[in-house]
Amino acid sequence: MILLAIDCSANLCAACVYDAQAGKELGRCVLDLGKGHAEHLMGVIEQALQQAGKDYAGLDAVAVSTGPGSFTGVRVAVATARGLALALKVPAIGVTTLQALAAEAADAFPHRAVLAALDAGRGEIHAALYDGEGQLRYGPAVTTLEQAAAMAKETSPVLAGTAAVLISQAAGRAFDIGAAAATADIATYPRLAAKGAGGEPRPVYLREADAKPQAGFVLPRAVP
C-alpha cells in the first residue's frame, strides 16, 4: 500500500510518499513557510512523488493532518486530500495533529500515557490524552493551562507538543517530554493511517477562527 501524506497544520507545508508494506518512507518534501500553503502544496506533493519515483496513479490512499492547527492550513490540506482521493478513487484518511504527536512520544516512551498539547494562545490549550495502549481518554478539546497541568499531575503522562514545557512549569514538576513541536514528522501521518488509526478527513476546529468580518466595512443591504 502506497500512501501520500500531506500536512499544512503548522508552519510547515509537507508531503511524503510512504510504503506501508515495507514500513518506510520513499520520498518527501518539506517547506517551512508560515503562510502560503495553498500556493505551494501541489508543488511540494510533486517533489515528494518525484523523489519517491511514483506518480499519482501509483497511490493507494491519501493521508492528511486534520489539525488542530492553522485554520487556513488545515482547510487547504484537507480539501486537497479529498480532491486527490476523489480523482484517484482511493481513500482519504485523516489523522489529528495531537494523535500524531502522541504516537511519536509513545514510540520514545512505550506503554506510557501521553498528553499531547498545543499552545493555542489566549491562555488556551488544545489537548488530547492517550493511555499506555494508545487509546484516546480525553479530547481533543480546548482547556486551560491550569486544567492541563492538573490532568498531568493526576495521570503522570509523557508530554508532547508546543504546550509541553508550559504544562510542566504550571504543574511545578518535571515530566518526560516527547517532541515539543506544533506537528509531528510528516512520515508519522501515513504510518498511523496505514495502521487504521485514522478517520474521516475532516478539519478539527476546536475554536472559532480569529479572522472575523469588520462590521465597519459591511455594506447595507439594498432595499427593493
Biotite code that builds the C-alpha atoms (Angstrom):
import biotite.structure as struc

atoms = struc.array([
    struc.Atom([0.000, 0.000, 0.000], chain_id="A", res_id=1, res_name="MET", atom_name="CA", element="C"),
    struc.Atom([1.489, 3.317, -1.109], chain_id="A", res_id=2, res_name="ILE", atom_name="CA", element="C"),
    struc.Atom([0.221, 6.409, 0.690], chain_id="A", res_id=3, res_name="LEU", atom_name="CA", element="C"),
    struc.Atom([0.669, 10.088, 0.016], chain_id="A", res_id=4, res_name="LEU", atom_name="CA", element="C"),
    struc.Atom([0.613, 12.164, 3.214], chain_id="A", res_id=5, res_name="ALA", atom_name="CA", element="C"),
    struc.Atom([0.210, 15.922, 3.450], chain_id="A", res_id=6, res_name="ILE", atom_name="CA", element="C"),
    struc.Atom([0.389, 18.285, 6.420], chain_id="A", res_id=7, res_name="ASP", atom_name="CA", element="C"),
    struc.Atom([-0.213, 22.049, 6.494], chain_id="A", res_id=8, res_name="CYS", atom_name="CA", element="C"),
    struc.Atom([-1.407, 22.282, 10.101], chain_id="A", res_id=9, res_name="SER", atom_name="CA", element="C"),
    struc.Atom([1.529, 24.434, 11.259], chain_id="A", res_id=10, res_name="ALA", atom_name="CA", element="C"),
    struc.Atom([4.278, 26.475, 9.581], chain_id="A", res_id=11, res_name="ASN", atom_name="CA", element="C"),
    struc.Atom([5.395, 23.510, 7.507], chain_id="A", res_id=12, res_name="LEU", atom_name="CA", element="C"),
    struc.Atom([3.999, 22.604, 4.115], chain_id="A", res_id=13, res_name="CYS", atom_name="CA", element="C"),
    struc.Atom([4.907, 18.927, 3.973], chain_id="A", res_id=14, res_name="ALA", atom_name="CA", element="C"),
    struc.Atom([4.271, 15.853, 1.866], chain_id="A", res_id=15, res_name="ALA", atom_name="CA", element="C"),
    struc.Atom([5.712, 12.372, 1.780], chain_id="A", res_id=16, res_name="CYS", atom_name="CA", element="C"),
    struc.Atom([5.187, 9.083, -0.004], chain_id="A", res_id=17, res_name="VAL", atom_name="CA", element="C"),
    struc.Atom([5.105, 6.058, 2.293], chain_id="A", res_id=18, res_name="TYR", atom_name="CA", element="C"),
    struc.Atom([5.268, 2.327, 1.565], chain_id="A", res_id=19, res_name="ASP", atom_name="CA", element="C"),
    struc.Atom([3.118, 0.692, 4.242], chain_id="A", res_id=20, res_name="ALA", atom_name="CA", element="C"),
    struc.Atom([4.137, -2.866, 3.383], chain_id="A", res_id=21, res_name="GLN", atom_name="CA", element="C"),
    struc.Atom([7.838, -2.073, 3.706], chain_id="A", res_id=22, res_name="ALA", atom_name="CA", element="C"),
    struc.Atom([7.204, 0.315, 6.587], chain_id="A", res_id=23, res_name="GLY", atom_name="CA", element="C"),
    struc.Atom([9.386, 3.044, 5.123], chain_id="A", res_id=24, res_name="LYS", atom_name="CA", element="C"),
    struc.Atom([9.258, 6.467, 3.564], chain_id="A", res_id=25, res_name="GLU", atom_name="CA", element="C"),
    struc.Atom([10.055, 6.662, -0.142], chain_id="A", res_id=26, res_name="LEU", atom_name="CA", element="C"),
    struc.Atom([10.312, 10.414, -0.613], chain_id="A", res_id=27, res_name="GLY", atom_name="CA", element="C"),
    struc.Atom([9.423, 13.735, 0.977], chain_id="A", res_id=28, res_name="ARG", atom_name="CA", element="C"),
    struc.Atom([9.379, 17.478, 0.536], chain_id="A", res_id=29, res_name="CYS", atom_name="CA", element="C"),
    struc.Atom([9.041, 19.885, 3.466], chain_id="A", res_id=30, res_name="VAL", atom_name="CA", element="C"),
    struc.Atom([8.970, 23.677, 3.265], chain_id="A", res_id=31, res_name="LEU", atom_name="CA", element="C"),
    struc.Atom([8.938, 25.960, 6.312], chain_id="A", res_id=32, res_name="ASP", atom_name="CA", element="C"),
    struc.Atom([6.546, 28.616, 5.037], chain_id="A", res_id=33, res_name="LEU", atom_name="CA", element="C"),
    struc.Atom([4.479, 30.046, 7.837], chain_id="A", res_id=34, res_name="GLY", atom_name="CA", element="C"),
    struc.Atom([1.938, 31.169, 5.223], chain_id="A", res_id=35, res_name="LYS", atom_name="CA", element="C"),
    struc.Atom([1.173, 30.445, 1.587], chain_id="A", res_id=36, res_name="GLY", atom_name="CA", element="C"),
    struc.Atom([0.380, 26.722, 1.892], chain_id="A", res_id=37, res_name="HIS", atom_name="CA", element="C"),
    struc.Atom([-2.224, 26.870, -0.870], chain_id="A", res_id=38, res_name="ALA", atom_name="CA", element="C"),
    struc.Atom([0.239, 28.277, -3.369], chain_id="A", res_id=39, res_name="GLU", atom_name="CA", element="C"),
    struc.Atom([2.966, 25.731, -2.638], chain_id="A", res_id=40, res_name="HIS", atom_name="CA", element="C"),
    struc.Atom([1.237, 22.474, -1.654], chain_id="A", res_id=41, res_name="LEU", atom_name="CA", element="C"),
    struc.Atom([0.834, 20.930, -5.117], chain_id="A", res_id=42, res_name="MET", atom_name="CA", element="C"),
    struc.Atom([4.493, 21.662, -5.908], chain_id="A", res_id=43, res_name="GLY", atom_name="CA", element="C"),
    struc.Atom([5.530, 20.069, -2.620], chain_id="A", res_id=44, res_name="VAL", atom_name="CA", element="C"),
    struc.Atom([3.478, 16.981, -3.462], chain_id="A", res_id=45, res_name="ILE", atom_name="CA", element="C"),
    struc.Atom([5.034, 16.771, -6.916], chain_id="A", res_id=46, res_name="GLU", atom_name="CA", element="C"),
    struc.Atom([8.542, 16.903, -5.446], chain_id="A", res_id=47, res_name="GLN", atom_name="CA", element="C"),
    struc.Atom([7.746, 14.167, -2.929], chain_id="A", res_id=48, res_name="ALA", atom_name="CA", element="C"),
    struc.Atom([6.353, 11.948, -5.689], chain_id="A", res_id=49, res_name="LEU", atom_name="CA", element="C"),
    struc.Atom([9.374, 12.617, -7.890], chain_id="A", res_id=50, res_name="GLN", atom_name="CA", element="C"),
    struc.Atom([11.791, 11.739, -5.105], chain_id="A", res_id=51, res_name="GLN", atom_name="CA", element="C"),
    struc.Atom([9.856, 8.537, -4.448], chain_id="A", res_id=52, res_name="ALA", atom_name="CA", element="C"),
    struc.Atom([9.800, 7.579, -8.117], chain_id="A", res_id=53, res_name="GLY", atom_name="CA", element="C"),
    struc.Atom([5.999, 7.409, -8.059], chain_id="A", res_id=54, res_name="LYS", atom_name="CA", element="C"),
    struc.Atom([3.123, 9.107, -9.824], chain_id="A", res_id=55, res_name="ASP", atom_name="CA", element="C"),
    struc.Atom([-0.458, 9.761, -8.790], chain_id="A", res_id=56, res_name="TYR", atom_name="CA", element="C"),
    struc.Atom([-1.637, 6.552, -10.436], chain_id="A", res_id=57, res_name="ALA", atom_name="CA", element="C"),
    struc.Atom([0.585, 4.553, -8.076], chain_id="A", res_id=58, res_name="GLY", atom_name="CA", element="C"),
    struc.Atom([-1.100, 5.840, -4.914], chain_id="A", res_id=59, res_name="LEU", atom_name="CA", element="C"),
    struc.Atom([-3.459, 3.668, -2.859], chain_id="A", res_id=60, res_name="ASP", atom_name="CA", element="C"),
    struc.Atom([-4.556, 6.237, -0.277], chain_id="A", res_id=61, res_name="ALA", atom_name="CA", element="C"),
    struc.Atom([-4.072, 9.841, 0.833], chain_id="A", res_id=62, res_name="VAL", atom_name="CA", element="C"),
    struc.Atom([-3.417, 10.666, 4.499], chain_id="A", res_id=63, res_name="ALA", atom_name="CA", element="C"),
    struc.Atom([-3.788, 14.184, 5.857], chain_id="A", res_id=64, res_name="VAL", atom_name="CA", element="C"),
    struc.Atom([-3.253, 16.042, 9.114], chain_id="A", res_id=65, res_name="SER", atom_name="CA", element="C"),
    struc.Atom([-6.653, 17.357, 10.213], chain_id="A", res_id=66, res_name="THR", atom_name="CA", element="C"),
    struc.Atom([-5.420, 19.656, 12.995], chain_id="A", res_id=67, res_name="GLY", atom_name="CA", element="C"),
    struc.Atom([-5.914, 21.299, 15.369], chain_id="A", res_id=68, res_name="PRO", atom_name="CA", element="C"),
    struc.Atom([-3.606, 23.950, 13.970], chain_id="A", res_id=69, res_name="GLY", atom_name="CA", element="C"),
    struc.Atom([-3.722, 26.709, 11.398], chain_id="A", res_id=70, res_name="SER", atom_name="CA", element="C"),
    struc.Atom([-7.307, 27.186, 10.214], chain_id="A", res_id=71, res_name="PHE", atom_name="CA", element="C"),
    struc.Atom([-6.210, 28.042, 6.691], chain_id="A", res_id=72, res_name="THR", atom_name="CA", element="C"),
    struc.Atom([-3.500, 25.391, 6.503], chain_id="A", res_id=73, res_name="GLY", atom_name="CA", element="C"),
    struc.Atom([-5.745, 22.598, 7.751], chain_id="A", res_id=74, res_name="VAL", atom_name="CA", element="C"),
    struc.Atom([-8.504, 23.618, 5.357], chain_id="A", res_id=75, res_name="ARG", atom_name="CA", element="C"),
    struc.Atom([-6.088, 23.661, 2.407], chain_id="A", res_id=76, res_name="VAL", atom_name="CA", element="C"),
    struc.Atom([-4.631, 20.251, 3.271], chain_id="A", res_id=77, res_name="ALA", atom_name="CA", element="C"),
    struc.Atom([-7.972, 18.540, 3.881], chain_id="A", res_id=78, res_name="VAL", atom_name="CA", element="C"),
    struc.Atom([-9.535, 19.965, 0.719], chain_id="A", res_id=79, res_name="ALA", atom_name="CA", element="C"),
    struc.Atom([-6.525, 18.851, -1.313], chain_id="A", res_id=80, res_name="THR", atom_name="CA", element="C"),
    struc.Atom([-6.576, 15.358, 0.199], chain_id="A", res_id=81, res_name="ALA", atom_name="CA", element="C"),
    struc.Atom([-10.276, 14.961, -0.508], chain_id="A", res_id=82, res_name="ARG", atom_name="CA", element="C"),
    struc.Atom([-9.890, 16.223, -4.063], chain_id="A", res_id=83, res_name="GLY", atom_name="CA", element="C"),
    struc.Atom([-6.992, 13.924, -4.852], chain_id="A", res_id=84, res_name="LEU", atom_name="CA", element="C"),
    struc.Atom([-8.722, 10.926, -3.278], chain_id="A", res_id=85, res_name="ALA", atom_name="CA", element="C"),
    struc.Atom([-11.873, 11.596, -5.288], chain_id="A", res_id=86, res_name="LEU", atom_name="CA", element="C"),
    struc.Atom([-9.955, 11.990, -8.539], chain_id="A", res_id=87, res_name="ALA", atom_name="CA", element="C"),
    struc.Atom([-7.828, 8.894, -7.934], chain_id="A", res_id=88, res_name="LEU", atom_name="CA", element="C"),
    struc.Atom([-10.703, 6.832, -6.481], chain_id="A", res_id=89, res_name="LYS", atom_name="CA", element="C"),
    struc.Atom([-8.702, 5.983, -3.348], chain_id="A", res_id=90, res_name="VAL", atom_name="CA", element="C"),
    struc.Atom([-9.475, 6.512, 0.351], chain_id="A", res_id=91, res_name="PRO", atom_name="CA", element="C"),
    struc.Atom([-8.663, 9.750, 2.153], chain_id="A", res_id=92, res_name="ALA", atom_name="CA", element="C"),
    struc.Atom([-7.680, 9.237, 5.795], chain_id="A", res_id=93, res_name="ILE", atom_name="CA", element="C"),
    struc.Atom([-7.497, 11.944, 8.448], chain_id="A", res_id=94, res_name="GLY", atom_name="CA", element="C"),
    struc.Atom([-5.088, 11.841, 11.389], chain_id="A", res_id=95, res_name="VAL", atom_name="CA", element="C"),
    struc.Atom([-5.178, 14.572, 14.023], chain_id="A", res_id=96, res_name="THR", atom_name="CA", element="C"),
    struc.Atom([-2.069, 16.545, 14.883], chain_id="A", res_id=97, res_name="THR", atom_name="CA", element="C"),
    struc.Atom([-2.433, 15.584, 18.552], chain_id="A", res_id=98, res_name="LEU", atom_name="CA", element="C"),
    struc.Atom([-2.743, 11.899, 17.649], chain_id="A", res_id=99, res_name="GLN", atom_name="CA", element="C"),
    struc.Atom([0.448, 12.040, 15.588], chain_id="A", res_id=100, res_name="ALA", atom_name="CA", element="C"),
    struc.Atom([2.394, 13.889, 18.289], chain_id="A", res_id=101, res_name="LEU", atom_name="CA", element="C"),
    struc.Atom([1.207, 11.359, 20.869], chain_id="A", res_id=102, res_name="ALA", atom_name="CA", element="C"),
    struc.Atom([2.258, 8.444, 18.641], chain_id="A", res_id=103, res_name="ALA", atom_name="CA", element="C"),
    struc.Atom([5.783, 9.856, 18.328], chain_id="A", res_id=104, res_name="GLU", atom_name="CA", element="C"),
    struc.Atom([6.002, 10.281, 22.097], chain_id="A", res_id=105, res_name="ALA", atom_name="CA", element="C"),
    struc.Atom([4.738, 6.718, 22.585], chain_id="A", res_id=106, res_name="ALA", atom_name="CA", element="C"),
    struc.Atom([7.484, 5.440, 20.291], chain_id="A", res_id=107, res_name="ASP", atom_name="CA", element="C"),
    struc.Atom([10.071, 7.101, 22.541], chain_id="A", res_id=108, res_name="ALA", atom_name="CA", element="C"),
    struc.Atom([8.335, 6.101, 25.793], chain_id="A", res_id=109, res_name="PHE", atom_name="CA", element="C"),
    struc.Atom([6.494, 2.806, 25.175], chain_id="A", res_id=110, res_name="PRO", atom_name="CA", element="C"),
    struc.Atom([3.424, 1.853, 27.227], chain_id="A", res_id=111, res_name="HIS", atom_name="CA", element="C"),
    struc.Atom([3.151, 5.282, 28.829], chain_id="A", res_id=112, res_name="ARG", atom_name="CA", element="C"),
    struc.Atom([0.178, 7.614, 28.830], chain_id="A", res_id=113, res_name="ALA", atom_name="CA", element="C"),
    struc.Atom([0.741, 10.671, 26.642], chain_id="A", res_id=114, res_name="VAL", atom_name="CA", element="C"),
    struc.Atom([-0.772, 14.137, 26.944], chain_id="A", res_id=115, res_name="LEU", atom_name="CA", element="C"),
    struc.Atom([-0.399, 15.877, 23.586], chain_id="A", res_id=116, res_name="ALA", atom_name="CA", element="C"),
    struc.Atom([-0.999, 19.591, 23.959], chain_id="A", res_id=117, res_name="ALA", atom_name="CA", element="C"),
    struc.Atom([-0.662, 22.638, 21.727], chain_id="A", res_id=118, res_name="LEU", atom_name="CA", element="C"),
    struc.Atom([-0.428, 26.240, 22.901], chain_id="A", res_id=119, res_name="ASP", atom_name="CA", element="C"),
    struc.Atom([-3.449, 27.872, 21.255], chain_id="A", res_id=120, res_name="ALA", atom_name="CA", element="C"),
    struc.Atom([-2.841, 31.359, 22.673], chain_id="A", res_id=121, res_name="GLY", atom_name="CA", element="C"),
    struc.Atom([-5.335, 33.387, 24.727], chain_id="A", res_id=122, res_name="ARG", atom_name="CA", element="C"),
    struc.Atom([-4.474, 31.162, 27.677], chain_id="A", res_id=123, res_name="GLY", atom_name="CA", element="C"),
    struc.Atom([-5.979, 28.141, 25.917], chain_id="A", res_id=124, res_name="GLU", atom_name="CA", element="C"),
    struc.Atom([-4.524, 24.683, 25.337], chain_id="A", res_id=125, res_name="ILE", atom_name="CA", element="C"),
    struc.Atom([-5.618, 22.186, 22.680], chain_id="A", res_id=126, res_name="HIS", atom_name="CA", element="C"),
    struc.Atom([-5.149, 18.803, 24.321], chain_id="A", res_id=127, res_name="ALA", atom_name="CA", element="C"),
    struc.Atom([-5.747, 15.073, 23.991], chain_id="A", res_id=128, res_name="ALA", atom_name="CA", element="C"),
    struc.Atom([-4.816, 12.353, 26.495], chain_id="A", res_id=129, res_name="LEU", atom_name="CA", element="C"),
    struc.Atom([-3.938, 8.821, 25.368], chain_id="A", res_id=130, res_name="TYR", atom_name="CA", element="C"),
    struc.Atom([-3.411, 5.841, 27.663], chain_id="A", res_id=131, res_name="ASP", atom_name="CA", element="C"),
    struc.Atom([-0.488, 3.424, 27.559], chain_id="A", res_id=132, res_name="GLY", atom_name="CA", element="C"),
    struc.Atom([-2.188, 1.403, 24.819], chain_id="A", res_id=133, res_name="GLU", atom_name="CA", element="C"),
    struc.Atom([-2.705, 4.444, 22.611], chain_id="A", res_id=134, res_name="GLY", atom_name="CA", element="C"),
    struc.Atom([-6.438, 4.724, 23.325], chain_id="A", res_id=135, res_name="GLN", atom_name="CA", element="C"),
    struc.Atom([-7.944, 8.210, 23.476], chain_id="A", res_id=136, res_name="LEU", atom_name="CA", element="C"),
    struc.Atom([-9.096, 9.062, 27.003], chain_id="A", res_id=137, res_name="ARG", atom_name="CA", element="C"),
    struc.Atom([-9.702, 12.803, 26.726], chain_id="A", res_id=138, res_name="TYR", atom_name="CA", element="C"),
    struc.Atom([-10.230, 15.292, 23.921], chain_id="A", res_id=139, res_name="GLY", atom_name="CA", element="C"),
    struc.Atom([-9.299, 16.615, 21.503], chain_id="A", res_id=140, res_name="PRO", atom_name="CA", element="C"),
    struc.Atom([-10.608, 19.612, 23.425], chain_id="A", res_id=141, res_name="ALA", atom_name="CA", element="C"),
    struc.Atom([-9.870, 23.176, 24.461], chain_id="A", res_id=142, res_name="VAL", atom_name="CA", element="C"),
    struc.Atom([-8.756, 23.509, 28.060], chain_id="A", res_id=143, res_name="THR", atom_name="CA", element="C"),
    struc.Atom([-6.847, 25.958, 30.218], chain_id="A", res_id=144, res_name="THR", atom_name="CA", element="C"),
    struc.Atom([-3.202, 25.692, 31.206], chain_id="A", res_id=145, res_name="LEU", atom_name="CA", element="C"),
    struc.Atom([-4.239, 25.134, 34.815], chain_id="A", res_id=146, res_name="GLU", atom_name="CA", element="C"),
    struc.Atom([-6.611, 22.313, 33.880], chain_id="A", res_id=147, res_name="GLN", atom_name="CA", element="C"),
    struc.Atom([-3.995, 20.698, 31.638], chain_id="A", res_id=148, res_name="ALA", atom_name="CA", element="C"),
    struc.Atom([-1.439, 20.897, 34.461], chain_id="A", res_id=149, res_name="ALA", atom_name="CA", element="C"),
    struc.Atom([-3.902, 19.289, 36.873], chain_id="A", res_id=150, res_name="ALA", atom_name="CA", element="C"),
    struc.Atom([-4.531, 16.487, 34.374], chain_id="A", res_id=151, res_name="MET", atom_name="CA", element="C"),
    struc.Atom([-0.786, 15.954, 34.019], chain_id="A", res_id=152, res_name="ALA", atom_name="CA", element="C"),
    struc.Atom([-0.257, 15.778, 37.786], chain_id="A", res_id=153, res_name="LYS", atom_name="CA", element="C"),
    struc.Atom([-3.063, 13.254, 38.090], chain_id="A", res_id=154, res_name="GLU", atom_name="CA", element="C"),
    struc.Atom([-2.001, 10.932, 35.254], chain_id="A", res_id=155, res_name="THR", atom_name="CA", element="C"),
    struc.Atom([1.814, 11.466, 35.098], chain_id="A", res_id=156, res_name="SER", atom_name="CA", element="C"),
    struc.Atom([1.946, 11.206, 31.309], chain_id="A", res_id=157, res_name="PRO", atom_name="CA", element="C"),
    struc.Atom([4.660, 11.902, 28.789], chain_id="A", res_id=158, res_name="VAL", atom_name="CA", element="C"),
    struc.Atom([4.061, 15.411, 27.448], chain_id="A", res_id=159, res_name="LEU", atom_name="CA", element="C"),
    struc.Atom([4.224, 16.318, 23.758], chain_id="A", res_id=160, res_name="ALA", atom_name="CA", element="C"),
    struc.Atom([3.503, 19.403, 21.692], chain_id="A", res_id=161, res_name="GLY", atom_name="CA", element="C"),
    struc.Atom([4.193, 23.130, 21.968], chain_id="A", res_id=162, res_name="THR", atom_name="CA", element="C"),
    struc.Atom([2.476, 23.360, 25.365], chain_id="A", res_id=163, res_name="ALA", atom_name="CA", element="C"),
    struc.Atom([4.555, 20.577, 26.960], chain_id="A", res_id=164, res_name="ALA", atom_name="CA", element="C"),
    struc.Atom([7.024, 22.850, 28.745], chain_id="A", res_id=165, res_name="VAL", atom_name="CA", element="C"),
    struc.Atom([4.267, 25.272, 29.801], chain_id="A", res_id=166, res_name="LEU", atom_name="CA", element="C"),
    struc.Atom([2.310, 22.423, 31.385], chain_id="A", res_id=167, res_name="ILE", atom_name="CA", element="C"),
    struc.Atom([5.395, 21.112, 33.174], chain_id="A", res_id=168, res_name="SER", atom_name="CA", element="C"),
    struc.Atom([6.103, 24.578, 34.573], chain_id="A", res_id=169, res_name="GLN", atom_name="CA", element="C"),
    struc.Atom([2.480, 25.115, 35.631], chain_id="A", res_id=170, res_name="ALA", atom_name="CA", element="C"),
    struc.Atom([2.408, 21.712, 37.330], chain_id="A", res_id=171, res_name="ALA", atom_name="CA", element="C"),
    struc.Atom([5.588, 22.547, 39.236], chain_id="A", res_id=172, res_name="GLY", atom_name="CA", element="C"),
    struc.Atom([7.310, 19.276, 38.413], chain_id="A", res_id=173, res_name="ARG", atom_name="CA", element="C"),
    struc.Atom([9.314, 17.592, 35.679], chain_id="A", res_id=174, res_name="ALA", atom_name="CA", element="C"),
    struc.Atom([7.791, 15.256, 33.100], chain_id="A", res_id=175, res_name="PHE", atom_name="CA", element="C"),
    struc.Atom([9.247, 13.193, 30.305], chain_id="A", res_id=176, res_name="ASP", atom_name="CA", element="C"),
    struc.Atom([8.743, 15.220, 27.132], chain_id="A", res_id=177, res_name="ILE", atom_name="CA", element="C"),
    struc.Atom([8.463, 13.999, 23.558], chain_id="A", res_id=178, res_name="GLY", atom_name="CA", element="C"),
    struc.Atom([8.632, 16.348, 20.580], chain_id="A", res_id=179, res_name="ALA", atom_name="CA", element="C"),
    struc.Atom([7.726, 19.854, 21.770], chain_id="A", res_id=180, res_name="ALA", atom_name="CA", element="C"),
    struc.Atom([6.629, 20.767, 18.251], chain_id="A", res_id=181, res_name="ALA", atom_name="CA", element="C"),
    struc.Atom([3.497, 22.094, 16.548], chain_id="A", res_id=182, res_name="ALA", atom_name="CA", element="C"),
    struc.Atom([3.132, 18.994, 14.398], chain_id="A", res_id=183, res_name="THR", atom_name="CA", element="C"),
    struc.Atom([4.629, 15.540, 14.023], chain_id="A", res_id=184, res_name="ALA", atom_name="CA", element="C"),
    struc.Atom([7.119, 14.404, 11.402], chain_id="A", res_id=185, res_name="ASP", atom_name="CA", element="C"),
    struc.Atom([5.305, 14.020, 8.097], chain_id="A", res_id=186, res_name="ILE", atom_name="CA", element="C"),
    struc.Atom([6.016, 10.263, 7.923], chain_id="A", res_id=187, res_name="ALA", atom_name="CA", element="C"),
    struc.Atom([4.074, 9.703, 11.151], chain_id="A", res_id=188, res_name="THR", atom_name="CA", element="C"),
    struc.Atom([0.761, 10.510, 9.449], chain_id="A", res_id=189, res_name="TYR", atom_name="CA", element="C"),
    struc.Atom([0.810, 7.785, 6.769], chain_id="A", res_id=190, res_name="PRO", atom_name="CA", element="C"),
    struc.Atom([2.228, 5.309, 9.272], chain_id="A", res_id=191, res_name="ARG", atom_name="CA", element="C"),
    struc.Atom([-0.793, 5.808, 11.525], chain_id="A", res_id=192, res_name="LEU", atom_name="CA", element="C"),
    struc.Atom([-3.218, 5.893, 8.608], chain_id="A", res_id=193, res_name="ALA", atom_name="CA", element="C"),
    struc.Atom([-1.867, 2.583, 7.292], chain_id="A", res_id=194, res_name="ALA", atom_name="CA", element="C"),
    struc.Atom([-2.453, 1.008, 10.711], chain_id="A", res_id=195, res_name="LYS", atom_name="CA", element="C"),
    struc.Atom([-6.100, 2.028, 10.667], chain_id="A", res_id=196, res_name="GLY", atom_name="CA", element="C"),
    struc.Atom([-5.624, 4.703, 13.318], chain_id="A", res_id=197, res_name="ALA", atom_name="CA", element="C"),
    struc.Atom([-7.135, 7.499, 11.215], chain_id="A", res_id=198, res_name="GLY", atom_name="CA", element="C"),
    struc.Atom([-10.681, 8.528, 10.449], chain_id="A", res_id=199, res_name="GLY", atom_name="CA", element="C"),
    struc.Atom([-12.712, 10.840, 8.250], chain_id="A", res_id=200, res_name="GLU", atom_name="CA", element="C"),
    struc.Atom([-10.656, 13.672, 6.723], chain_id="A", res_id=201, res_name="PRO", atom_name="CA", element="C"),
    struc.Atom([-12.485, 16.484, 8.490], chain_id="A", res_id=202, res_name="ARG", atom_name="CA", element="C"),
    struc.Atom([-10.788, 19.576, 9.910], chain_id="A", res_id=203, res_name="PRO", atom_name="CA", element="C"),
    struc.Atom([-10.515, 19.595, 13.699], chain_id="A", res_id=204, res_name="VAL", atom_name="CA", element="C"),
    struc.Atom([-11.502, 23.129, 14.689], chain_id="A", res_id=205, res_name="TYR", atom_name="CA", element="C"),
    struc.Atom([-11.574, 23.474, 18.464], chain_id="A", res_id=206, res_name="LEU", atom_name="CA", element="C"),
    struc.Atom([-12.460, 27.167, 18.449], chain_id="A", res_id=207, res_name="ARG", atom_name="CA", element="C"),
    struc.Atom([-13.723, 29.783, 16.038], chain_id="A", res_id=208, res_name="GLU", atom_name="CA", element="C"),
    struc.Atom([-11.343, 31.367, 13.555], chain_id="A", res_id=209, res_name="ALA", atom_name="CA", element="C"),
    struc.Atom([-9.520, 34.530, 14.653], chain_id="A", res_id=210, res_name="ASP", atom_name="CA", element="C"),
    struc.Atom([-10.428, 36.346, 11.422], chain_id="A", res_id=211, res_name="ALA", atom_name="CA", element="C"),
    struc.Atom([-13.877, 37.918, 11.529], chain_id="A", res_id=212, res_name="LYS", atom_name="CA", element="C"),
    struc.Atom([-15.668, 40.368, 9.219], chain_id="A", res_id=213, res_name="PRO", atom_name="CA", element="C"),
    struc.Atom([-15.122, 44.019, 10.112], chain_id="A", res_id=214, res_name="GLN", atom_name="CA", element="C"),
    struc.Atom([-18.550, 45.480, 10.838], chain_id="A", res_id=215, res_name="ALA", atom_name="CA", element="C"),
    struc.Atom([-17.498, 48.924, 9.652], chain_id="A", res_id=216, res_name="GLY", atom_name="CA", element="C"),
    struc.Atom([-16.973, 47.628, 6.133], chain_id="A", res_id=217, res_name="PHE", atom_name="CA", element="C"),
    struc.Atom([-20.259, 45.765, 5.804], chain_id="A", res_id=218, res_name="VAL", atom_name="CA", element="C"),
    struc.Atom([-22.395, 47.324, 3.081], chain_id="A", res_id=219, res_name="LEU", atom_name="CA", element="C"),
    struc.Atom([-26.064, 47.902, 3.872], chain_id="A", res_id=220, res_name="PRO", atom_name="CA", element="C"),
    struc.Atom([-28.475, 45.584, 2.098], chain_id="A", res_id=221, res_name="ARG", atom_name="CA", element="C"),
    struc.Atom([-30.283, 47.253, -0.768], chain_id="A", res_id=222, res_name="ALA", atom_name="CA", element="C"),
    struc.Atom([-33.939, 47.894, -0.157], chain_id="A", res_id=223, res_name="VAL", atom_name="CA", element="C"),
    struc.Atom([-36.138, 46.635, -3.041], chain_id="A", res_id=224, res_name="PRO", atom_name="CA", element="C"),
])
